[in-house]
Amino acid sequence: MSDARVDIPYAQTGDAEFRDYIALLKPRVMSLVVFTALVGLLVAPGSLHPIEGLAAIIFIALGAGASGALNMWWDADIDAVMQRTARRPIPAGKVTPQEAMSLGVALSGMSVIMLWLATNALAGFLLAFTIFFYAVIYSMWLKRATPQNIVIGGAAGAFPPMIGWVAVTGSLSLEACLMFMLIFMWTPPHFWALALFMKSDYHKANVPMLTVTHGRKATRTHILVYTVALVPFALAAGFTSIGGPVYLTTALALNLMFLHGAWAIWRRDEATAEADAYRVEKRVFRFSLYYLFVHFGAILVEAALASLPAYAEFALQFKILEVF
Amino acid sequence: MAITREHELHRRRSGRNVGLALVLLAFIALVFGLTIAKVSGGSTLQAFDHSYRPVLDPDNVRFQQR
């Protein structure tokens, strides 16, 4: 573990409101978790009782929220110096670090046990591992230790669709792994694009972000390399049971646009970027959000279209990886 | 003597209490629903209610099918 963490007593401004505890669970991150886990759950072969499915999604989201609370507890010292995070409940003095830690631990235990009871042990284990990965491996260790923090930490955000899939099937498969890889490989270019235009923040907090340790030119190269590496995984999912012509067409268009954006970022130098207030970097960052949502949306559309016999028969010829 | 002074603090506490109550109620409802879903296994729940019902007796059903 890094010893870079500084314990700062946060001035308590008064009793917390209910919404402050909700803010600890990072509801915006939760929305992505809910969406991707729901897609994993809906497209998996097999079925769950609707109440079991609802419970699975709620507990996966709660597990993600718990790891968010643990992250805010551990990172309160750096949150306080970063403009983007300074208004979070702990640095703002609304919730004490101990409260955040207790909430995180309690919700972690509860969500894992409840997901296990509602679905199966493997889903419960994967959720426990995700929380451990995000809270311990990413927040406590890698975030302050290496500029590759985003790459490894991205795994935590990549697990939800896999957990949704496992909640239904009880086992792992190529499709679940490809959905995992889609988010895992997408995370670095997404966050490094953010780091390029939020540079002063990470620098101030002394977080070894790639932009700080290796420079901005290297970060631009990394964005391009990871975007290129992302493409095969995004397209490969189109040839499995979750893919089909609609997904493949969507993925092809999205990946070409993402590659174009990453290429544009790579070609720019700092002077040009600063001159137009990081217009391209901001555009690519915003696009990367749509990129992920639309990919998973297309997977969902494929599942809906599969109920049409004519389409299902036509789509079958694309699913050459289904045998795995 | 009744406390009549309202402070902003009371509003926050009340909001927290109501929020927690709603979360607990939702959790109870979810666990109840989950229990029913698990026990029934997707079919309608039926049980003996003080009197013997041949339709629920597996031996009887097997005998009828023979």
Interface residues (C-beta under 8 A of the other chain):
Chain A: G14 D15 A16 E17 F18 Y21 H49 P50 I51 E52 L54 A55 I58 L117 A118
Chain B: E8 L9 R12 R13 G15 R16 V18 G19 L20 L30 G33 L34 I36 A37 K38 G42
